[in-house]
Structures are given as C-alpha cells and as structure tokens.
Amino acid sequence: MTEAELRAIYDRRPSPEMRRLLWEIARLHSVVRRAAQFATCFPLYDGQTTSSAYHIILGALRRELAGETWLASEAAASEEIFDTERQRLGRTRG
C-alpha cells in the first residue's frame, strides 16, 4: 500500500489503535528500506550451483524486496529528487 492509501485508511477511521498500526507499518517499511539498501551494496551473483549460504539468503532477500510495490514507487520518487538536485548543481548522472 502506498503512503496515500494508508493515510486515507486513517482518515476514514481515525483512532489510537489505527494510529499505532500505521506507525508499526512505517517502522516495518523502514526495515524493508534498509534491507533494500543493504542488498544493493553487493553485486549480483548468478552461480546458484556453487552458492554459499550468503548468496542464497541475499538472493531470497532480493526476490522478496522485488515484491514490495511501495518500495519501487519510493525508489522512483527518491531518484526524481536526486535527479532534480543533480540538475540544480549542474551535474550529470553517472
């Protein structure tokens, strides 16, 4: 769910319990965001036949993160912010 969808749910049924649930979702989003940052720090590894436990776990993490639609939309928004800042500073991507 997007941030706007979550906000709309709260707006329809504001309550202390709903607020707590939405804060929990926000905390979980933060953990997933950090996991995505971690996963991008490592090069892709396709040799599944000789994979170590590390590569198997990292591959599973990447597959699970790929299913997080809110993360993809957040990444696109972040990239747009960085592109705007690069343009402001007169820098090119790369």
C-alpha positions as CSV (number, residue, x, y, z in Angstrom):
1,M,0.0,0.0,0.0
2,T,1.2,3.5,-0.7
3,E,1.5,6.2,1.9
4,A,-1.5,7.9,0.5
5,E,-3.6,4.8,0.8
6,L,-2.5,4.3,4.4
7,R,-3.3,7.9,5.2
8,A,-6.7,7.5,3.6
9,I,-7.5,4.5,5.8
10,Y,-6.6,6.5,8.9
11,D,-8.7,9.4,7.7
12,R,-11.7,7.1,7.3
13,R,-11.3,5.6,10.8
14,P,-9.1,7.7,13.0
15,S,-8.4,6.1,16.3
16,P,-5.5,5.5,18.6
17,E,-5.4,1.8,17.6
18,M,-5.3,2.7,13.9
19,R,-2.5,5.3,14.5
20,R,-0.5,2.6,16.3
21,L,-1.0,0.2,13.4
22,L,0.1,2.8,10.9
23,W,3.2,3.6,13.0
24,E,4.1,-0.1,13.0
25,I,3.7,-0.3,9.2
26,A,6.0,2.8,9.0
27,R,8.6,1.0,11.2
28,L,8.4,-2.1,9.0
29,H,8.8,0.0,5.9
30,S,11.9,1.4,7.4
31,V,13.3,-2.1,8.0
32,V,12.5,-3.1,4.4
33,R,14.0,0.1,3.1
34,R,17.3,-0.6,5.0
35,A,17.3,-4.2,3.7
36,A,16.9,-2.9,0.1
37,Q,19.9,-0.5,0.7
38,F,21.9,-3.4,2.0
39,A,21.1,-5.7,-0.9
40,T,22.2,-3.0,-3.4
41,C,25.6,-2.9,-1.9
42,F,26.5,-6.3,-3.3
43,P,27.0,-7.4,-6.9
44,L,24.5,-9.8,-8.5
45,Y,25.6,-13.4,-8.2
46,D,24.1,-16.0,-10.6
47,G,26.1,-19.1,-9.8
48,Q,23.4,-20.9,-7.9
49,T,25.2,-24.3,-8.1
50,T,28.1,-23.1,-6.1
51,S,26.3,-20.6,-4.0
52,S,27.2,-20.0,-0.4
53,A,24.6,-19.5,2.3
54,Y,25.2,-15.8,2.0
55,H,24.4,-15.7,-1.7
56,I,21.3,-17.9,-1.2
57,I,20.0,-15.6,1.6
58,L,20.8,-12.4,-0.4
59,G,19.0,-13.9,-3.5
60,A,16.0,-14.6,-1.3
61,L,16.1,-11.1,0.1
62,R,16.2,-9.6,-3.4
63,R,13.2,-11.7,-4.5
64,E,11.2,-10.6,-1.5
65,L,12.1,-7.0,-1.9
66,A,11.1,-7.1,-5.6
67,G,7.5,-7.9,-4.4
68,E,7.4,-4.7,-2.3
69,T,5.5,-2.4,-4.6
70,W,5.6,0.6,-2.3
71,L,9.4,0.3,-2.2
72,A,9.6,0.6,-6.0
73,S,7.4,3.7,-6.0
74,E,9.5,5.2,-3.2
75,A,12.7,4.4,-5.1
76,A,11.3,6.2,-8.2
77,A,10.4,9.2,-6.0
78,S,13.9,9.3,-4.4
79,E,15.5,9.1,-7.9
80,E,13.4,12.0,-9.0
81,I,14.6,14.0,-6.0
82,F,18.2,13.2,-6.7
83,D,17.8,14.0,-10.5
84,T,16.4,17.4,-9.5
85,E,19.3,18.1,-7.2
86,R,21.8,16.9,-9.8
87,Q,20.3,19.3,-12.3
88,R,20.3,22.1,-9.8
89,L,24.0,21.5,-9.1
90,G,24.7,21.1,-12.9
91,R,25.9,17.5,-12.5
92,T,25.1,14.6,-14.8
93,R,24.2,11.2,-13.7
94,G,27.0,8.6,-13.6
